[in-house]
């Protein structure tokens, strides 16, 4: 979803593509880390 949204923002230049690709990767990694933390807290709370 993040990559799709960033892809829709790309302009007509290669520079724009590179900037949005980098933003997409950074945002995706950030979301994965946040979700990992949330799942860790959830499983710790239910003592799994």
PDB file with SEQRES, HELIX, SHEET and CRYST1 records, atoms N, CA, C and O in Angstrom:
SEQRES   1 A   48  UNK UNK UNK UNK UNK UNK UNK UNK UNK UNK UNK UNK UNK          
SEQRES   2 A   48  UNK UNK UNK UNK UNK UNK UNK UNK UNK UNK UNK UNK UNK          
SEQRES   3 A   48  UNK UNK UNK UNK UNK UNK UNK UNK UNK UNK UNK UNK UNK          
SEQRES   4 A   48  UNK UNK UNK UNK UNK UNK UNK UNK UNK                          
HELIX    1 AA1 UNK A    2  UNK A    8  1                                   7    
HELIX    2 AA2 UNK A   14  UNK A   45  1                                  32    
CRYST1    1.000    1.000    1.000  90.00  90.00  90.00 P 1           1          
ATOM      1  N   UNK A   1       0.836  -1.189   0.000  1.00  0.00           N  
ATOM      2  CA  UNK A   1       0.000   0.000   0.000  1.00  0.00           C  
ATOM      3  C   UNK A   1       0.877   1.248   0.000  1.00  0.00           C  
ATOM      4  O   UNK A   1       0.616   2.205  -0.729  1.00  0.00           O  
ATOM      5  N   UNK A   2       1.911   1.225   0.820  1.00  0.00           N  
ATOM      6  CA  UNK A   2       2.802   2.388   0.898  1.00  0.00           C  
ATOM      7  C   UNK A   2       3.487   2.612  -0.446  1.00  0.00           C  
ATOM      8  O   UNK A   2       3.582   3.744  -0.921  1.00  0.00           O  
ATOM      9  N   UNK A   3       3.960   1.534  -1.052  1.00  0.00           N  
ATOM     10  CA  UNK A   3       4.644   1.658  -2.340  1.00  0.00           C  
ATOM     11  C   UNK A   3       3.695   2.160  -3.424  1.00  0.00           C  
ATOM     12  O   UNK A   3       4.094   2.940  -4.289  1.00  0.00           O  
ATOM     13  N   UNK A   4       2.451   1.718  -3.378  1.00  0.00           N  
ATOM     14  CA  UNK A   4       1.472   2.174  -4.368  1.00  0.00           C  
ATOM     15  C   UNK A   4       1.205   3.667  -4.240  1.00  0.00           C  
ATOM     16  O   UNK A   4       1.132   4.379  -5.241  1.00  0.00           O  
ATOM     17  N   UNK A   5       1.061   4.135  -3.014  1.00  0.00           N  
ATOM     18  CA  UNK A   5       0.807   5.562  -2.791  1.00  0.00           C  
ATOM     19  C   UNK A   5       2.004   6.386  -3.251  1.00  0.00           C  
ATOM     20  O   UNK A   5       1.837   7.404  -3.923  1.00  0.00           O  
ATOM     21  N   UNK A   6       3.196   5.956  -2.897  1.00  0.00           N  
ATOM     22  CA  UNK A   6       4.393   6.687  -3.325  1.00  0.00           C  
ATOM     23  C   UNK A   6       4.553   6.622  -4.841  1.00  0.00           C  
ATOM     24  O   UNK A   6       4.996   7.592  -5.456  1.00  0.00           O  
ATOM     25  N   UNK A   7       4.203   5.507  -5.442  1.00  0.00           N  
ATOM     26  CA  UNK A   7       4.297   5.374  -6.893  1.00  0.00           C  
ATOM     27  C   UNK A   7       3.386   6.334  -7.633  1.00  0.00           C  
ATOM     28  O   UNK A   7       3.717   6.811  -8.719  1.00  0.00           O  
ATOM     29  N   UNK A   8       2.234   6.614  -7.035  1.00  0.00           N  
ATOM     30  CA  UNK A   8       1.302   7.542  -7.666  1.00  0.00           C  
ATOM     31  C   UNK A   8       1.811   8.980  -7.624  1.00  0.00           C  
ATOM     32  O   UNK A   8       1.346   9.822  -8.392  1.00  0.00           O  
ATOM     33  N   UNK A   9       2.759   9.270  -6.738  1.00  0.00           N  
ATOM     34  CA  UNK A   9       3.294  10.625  -6.591  1.00  0.00           C  
ATOM     35  C   UNK A   9       4.473  10.908  -7.526  1.00  0.00           C  
ATOM     36  O   UNK A   9       4.918  12.051  -7.624  1.00  0.00           O  
ATOM     37  N   UNK A  10       4.975   9.891  -8.205  1.00  0.00           N  
ATOM     38  CA  UNK A  10       6.169  10.049  -9.044  1.00  0.00           C  
ATOM     39  C   UNK A  10       5.861  10.968 -10.218  1.00  0.00           C  
ATOM     40  O   UNK A  10       4.842  10.833 -10.894  1.00  0.00           O  
ATOM     41  N   UNK A  11       6.778  11.908 -10.436  1.00  0.00           N  
ATOM     42  CA  UNK A  11       6.646  12.817 -11.569  1.00  0.00           C  
ATOM     43  C   UNK A  11       7.270  12.201 -12.815  1.00  0.00           C  
ATOM     44  O   UNK A  11       7.377  10.979 -12.921  1.00  0.00           O  
ATOM     45  N   UNK A  12       7.672  13.026 -13.735  1.00  0.00           N  
ATOM     46  CA  UNK A  12       8.176  12.539 -15.002  1.00  0.00           C  
ATOM     47  C   UNK A  12       9.676  12.361 -15.078  1.00  0.00           C  
ATOM     48  O   UNK A  12      10.205  12.083 -16.153  1.00  0.00           O  
ATOM     49  N   UNK A  13      10.382  12.516 -13.955  1.00  0.00           N  
ATOM     50  CA  UNK A  13      11.839  12.432 -14.030  1.00  0.00           C  
ATOM     51  C   UNK A  13      12.365  11.244 -13.237  1.00  0.00           C  
ATOM     52  O   UNK A  13      11.691  10.712 -12.355  1.00  0.00           O  
ATOM     53  N   UNK A  14      13.570  10.848 -13.570  1.00  0.00           N  
ATOM     54  CA  UNK A  14      14.223   9.754 -12.853  1.00  0.00           C  
ATOM     55  C   UNK A  14      14.548  10.169 -11.421  1.00  0.00           C  
ATOM     56  O   UNK A  14      14.539   9.333 -10.518  1.00  0.00           O  
ATOM     57  N   UNK A  15      14.831  11.438 -11.210  1.00  0.00           N  
ATOM     58  CA  UNK A  15      15.119  11.932  -9.861  1.00  0.00           C  
ATOM     59  C   UNK A  15      13.893  11.767  -8.961  1.00  0.00           C  
ATOM     60  O   UNK A  15      14.009  11.352  -7.808  1.00  0.00           O  
ATOM     61  N   UNK A  16      12.737  12.090  -9.495  1.00  0.00           N  
ATOM     62  CA  UNK A  16      11.494  11.928  -8.740  1.00  0.00           C  
ATOM     63  C   UNK A  16      11.254  10.462  -8.400  1.00  0.00           C  
ATOM     64  O   UNK A  16      10.832  10.138  -7.290  1.00  0.00           O  
ATOM     65  N   UNK A  17      11.521   9.585  -9.348  1.00  0.00           N  
ATOM     66  CA  UNK A  17      11.364   8.146  -9.110  1.00  0.00           C  
ATOM     67  C   UNK A  17      12.269   7.685  -7.978  1.00  0.00           C  
ATOM     68  O   UNK A  17      11.831   6.949  -7.093  1.00  0.00           O  
ATOM     69  N   UNK A  18      13.522   8.109  -7.999  1.00  0.00           N  
ATOM     70  CA  UNK A  18      14.470   7.719  -6.958  1.00  0.00           C  
ATOM     71  C   UNK A  18      14.070   8.219  -5.589  1.00  0.00           C  
ATOM     72  O   UNK A  18      14.180   7.493  -4.601  1.00  0.00           O  
ATOM     73  N   UNK A  19      13.606   9.457  -5.523  1.00  0.00           N  
ATOM     74  CA  UNK A  19      13.194  10.031  -4.238  1.00  0.00           C  
ATOM     75  C   UNK A  19      11.991   9.291  -3.661  1.00  0.00           C  
ATOM     76  O   UNK A  19      11.952   8.992  -2.468  1.00  0.00           O  
ATOM     77  N   UNK A  20      11.024   9.003  -4.501  1.00  0.00           N  
ATOM     78  CA  UNK A  20       9.823   8.326  -4.013  1.00  0.00           C  
ATOM     79  C   UNK A  20      10.087   6.854  -3.713  1.00  0.00           C  
ATOM     80  O   UNK A  20       9.463   6.285  -2.818  1.00  0.00           O  
ATOM     81  N   UNK A  21      10.995   6.241  -4.442  1.00  0.00           N  
ATOM     82  CA  UNK A  21      11.368   4.860  -4.140  1.00  0.00           C  
ATOM     83  C   UNK A  21      12.032   4.785  -2.769  1.00  0.00           C  
ATOM     84  O   UNK A  21      11.722   3.900  -1.971  1.00  0.00           O  
ATOM     85  N   UNK A  22      12.938   5.708  -2.502  1.00  0.00           N  
ATOM     86  CA  UNK A  22      13.611   5.751  -1.199  1.00  0.00           C  
ATOM     87  C   UNK A  22      12.609   6.007  -0.081  1.00  0.00           C  
ATOM     88  O   UNK A  22      12.666   5.356   0.962  1.00  0.00           O  
ATOM     89  N   UNK A  23      11.704   6.936  -0.284  1.00  0.00           N  
ATOM     90  CA  UNK A  23      10.683   7.228   0.727  1.00  0.00           C  
ATOM     91  C   UNK A  23       9.808   6.006   0.984  1.00  0.00           C  
ATOM     92  O   UNK A  23       9.445   5.727   2.127  1.00  0.00           O  
ATOM     93  N   UNK A  24       9.476   5.292  -0.062  1.00  0.00           N  
ATOM     94  CA  UNK A  24       8.655   4.095   0.069  1.00  0.00           C  
ATOM     95  C   UNK A  24       9.349   3.028   0.899  1.00  0.00           C  
ATOM     96  O   UNK A  24       8.728   2.417   1.768  1.00  0.00           O  
ATOM     97  N   UNK A  25      10.618   2.801   0.644  1.00  0.00           N  
ATOM     98  CA  UNK A  25      11.378   1.793   1.389  1.00  0.00           C  
ATOM     99  C   UNK A  25      11.505   2.188   2.853  1.00  0.00           C  
ATOM    100  O   UNK A  25      11.316   1.353   3.737  1.00  0.00           O  
ATOM    101  N   UNK A  26      11.822   3.441   3.117  1.00  0.00           N  
ATOM    102  CA  UNK A  26      11.985   3.905   4.498  1.00  0.00           C  
ATOM    103  C   UNK A  26      10.669   3.783   5.263  1.00  0.00           C  
ATOM    104  O   UNK A  26      10.654   3.298   6.394  1.00  0.00           O  
ATOM    105  N   UNK A  27       9.576   4.216   4.662  1.00  0.00           N  
ATOM    106  CA  UNK A  27       8.274   4.127   5.324  1.00  0.00           C  
ATOM    107  C   UNK A  27       7.873   2.675   5.561  1.00  0.00           C  
ATOM    108  O   UNK A  27       7.323   2.351   6.614  1.00  0.00           O  
ATOM    109  N   UNK A  28       8.141   1.800   4.599  1.00  0.00           N  
ATOM    110  CA  UNK A  28       7.791   0.390   4.746  1.00  0.00           C  
ATOM    111  C   UNK A  28       8.567  -0.261   5.880  1.00  0.00           C  
ATOM    112  O   UNK A  28       7.993  -1.008   6.672  1.00  0.00           O  
ATOM    113  N   UNK A  29       9.856   0.009   5.968  1.00  0.00           N  
ATOM    114  CA  UNK A  29      10.669  -0.547   7.055  1.00  0.00           C  
ATOM    115  C   UNK A  29      10.171  -0.027   8.397  1.00  0.00           C  
ATOM    116  O   UNK A  29      10.091  -0.789   9.360  1.00  0.00           O  
ATOM    117  N   UNK A  30       9.837   1.251   8.474  1.00  0.00           N  
ATOM    118  CA  UNK A  30       9.321   1.838   9.712  1.00  0.00           C  
ATOM    119  C   UNK A  30       8.026   1.146  10.144  1.00  0.00           C  
ATOM    120  O   UNK A  30       7.858   0.826  11.320  1.00  0.00           O  
ATOM    121  N   UNK A  31       7.117   0.916   9.203  1.00  0.00           N  
ATOM    122  CA  UNK A  31       5.846   0.262   9.523  1.00  0.00           C  
ATOM    123  C   UNK A  31       6.081  -1.171   9.994  1.00  0.00           C  
ATOM    124  O   UNK A  31       5.422  -1.623  10.930  1.00  0.00           O  
ATOM    125  N   UNK A  32       6.996  -1.886   9.370  1.00  0.00           N  
ATOM    126  CA  UNK A  32       7.299  -3.257   9.793  1.00  0.00           C  
ATOM    127  C   UNK A  32       7.831  -3.270  11.222  1.00  0.00           C  
ATOM    128  O   UNK A  32       7.439  -4.126  12.014  1.00  0.00           O  
ATOM    129  N   UNK A  33       8.708  -2.345  11.560  1.00  0.00           N  
ATOM    130  CA  UNK A  33       9.262  -2.279  12.919  1.00  0.00           C  
ATOM    131  C   UNK A  33       8.161  -1.968  13.931  1.00  0.00           C  
ATOM    132  O   UNK A  33       8.111  -2.580  14.998  1.00  0.00           O  
ATOM    133  N   UNK A  34       7.284  -1.028  13.609  1.00  0.00           N  
ATOM    134  CA  UNK A  34       6.182  -0.684  14.512  1.00  0.00           C  
ATOM    135  C   UNK A  34       5.248  -1.877  14.701  1.00  0.00           C  
ATOM    136  O   UNK A  34       4.865  -2.187  15.829  1.00  0.00           O  
ATOM    137  N   UNK A  35       4.878  -2.546  13.618  1.00  0.00           N  
ATOM    138  CA  UNK A  35       3.998  -3.709  13.729  1.00  0.00           C  
ATOM    139  C   UNK A  35       4.648  -4.833  14.521  1.00  0.00           C  
ATOM    140  O   UNK A  35       3.970  -5.515  15.290  1.00  0.00           O  
ATOM    141  N   UNK A  36       5.938  -5.036  14.350  1.00  0.00           N  
ATOM    142  CA  UNK A  36       6.656  -6.053  15.112  1.00  0.00           C  
ATOM    143  C   UNK A  36       6.574  -5.750  16.606  1.00  0.00           C  
ATOM    144  O   UNK A  36       6.345  -6.651  17.413  1.00  0.00           O  
ATOM    145  N   UNK A  37       6.761  -4.501  16.966  1.00  0.00           N  
ATOM    146  CA  UNK A  37       6.651  -4.105  18.368  1.00  0.00           C  
ATOM    147  C   UNK A  37       5.250  -4.314  18.921  1.00  0.00           C  
ATOM    148  O   UNK A  37       5.086  -4.782  20.048  1.00  0.00           O  
ATOM    149  N   UNK A  38       4.239  -3.967  18.130  1.00  0.00           N  
ATOM    150  CA  UNK A  38       2.858  -4.150  18.576  1.00  0.00           C  
ATOM    151  C   UNK A  38       2.523  -5.622  18.778  1.00  0.00           C  
ATOM    152  O   UNK A  38       1.890  -5.988  19.768  1.00  0.00           O  
ATOM    153  N   UNK A  39       2.947  -6.466  17.840  1.00  0.00           N  
ATOM    154  CA  UNK A  39       2.702  -7.897  17.993  1.00  0.00           C  
ATOM    155  C   UNK A  39       3.465  -8.465  19.183  1.00  0.00           C  
ATOM    156  O   UNK A  39       2.951  -9.341  19.879  1.00  0.00           O  
ATOM    157  N   UNK A  40       4.668  -7.988  19.427  1.00  0.00           N  
ATOM    158  CA  UNK A  40       5.443  -8.447  20.585  1.00  0.00           C  
ATOM    159  C   UNK A  40       4.726  -8.091  21.886  1.00  0.00           C  
ATOM    160  O   UNK A  40       4.658  -8.908  22.804  1.00  0.00           O  
ATOM    161  N   UNK A  41       4.191  -6.873  21.964  1.00  0.00           N  
ATOM    162  CA  UNK A  41       3.457  -6.473  23.168  1.00  0.00           C  
ATOM    163  C   UNK A  41       2.169  -7.283  23.324  1.00  0.00           C  
ATOM    164  O   UNK A  41       1.799  -7.662  24.435  1.00  0.00           O  
ATOM    165  N   UNK A  42       1.495  -7.543  22.211  1.00  0.00           N  
ATOM    166  CA  UNK A  42       0.263  -8.328  22.259  1.00  0.00           C  
ATOM    167  C   UNK A  42       0.533  -9.740  22.768  1.00  0.00           C  
ATOM    168  O   UNK A  42      -0.161 -10.223  23.663  1.00  0.00           O  
ATOM    169  N   UNK A  43       1.539 -10.402  22.200  1.00  0.00           N  
ATOM    170  CA  UNK A  43       1.832 -11.768  22.617  1.00  0.00           C  
ATOM    171  C   UNK A  43       2.382 -11.823  24.036  1.00  0.00           C  
ATOM    172  O   UNK A  43       2.180 -12.817  24.734  1.00  0.00           O  
ATOM    173  N   UNK A  44       3.069 -10.782  24.473  1.00  0.00           N  
ATOM    174  CA  UNK A  44       3.527 -10.727  25.864  1.00  0.00           C  
ATOM    175  C   UNK A  44       2.332 -10.555  26.808  1.00  0.00           C  
ATOM    176  O   UNK A  44       2.321 -11.112  27.905  1.00  0.00           O  
ATOM    177  N   UNK A  45       1.339  -9.792  26.385  1.00  0.00           N  
ATOM    178  CA  UNK A  45       0.162  -9.556  27.214  1.00  0.00           C  
ATOM    179  C   UNK A  45      -0.685 -10.816  27.381  1.00  0.00           C  
ATOM    180  O   UNK A  45      -1.268 -11.037  28.442  1.00  0.00           O  
ATOM    181  N   UNK A  46      -0.754 -11.639  26.340  1.00  0.00           N  
ATOM    182  CA  UNK A  46      -1.549 -12.866  26.446  1.00  0.00           C  
ATOM    183  C   UNK A  46      -0.700 -14.048  26.915  1.00  0.00           C  
ATOM    184  O   UNK A  46      -1.180 -15.178  26.997  1.00  0.00           O  
ATOM    185  N   UNK A  47       0.558 -13.770  27.217  1.00  0.00           N  
ATOM    186  CA  UNK A  47       1.505 -14.775  27.721  1.00  0.00           C  
ATOM    187  C   UNK A  47       1.583 -15.992  26.811  1.00  0.00           C  
ATOM    188  O   UNK A  47       1.445 -17.129  27.262  1.00  0.00           O  
ATOM    189  N   UNK A  48       1.801 -15.745  25.546  1.00  0.00           N  
ATOM    190  CA  UNK A  48       1.902 -16.813  24.554  1.00  0.00           C  
ATOM    191  C   UNK A  48       3.276 -17.393  24.539  1.00  0.00           C  
ATOM    192  O   UNK A  48       3.552 -18.309  23.763  1.00  0.00           O  
TER     193      UNK A  48                                                      
END                                                                             
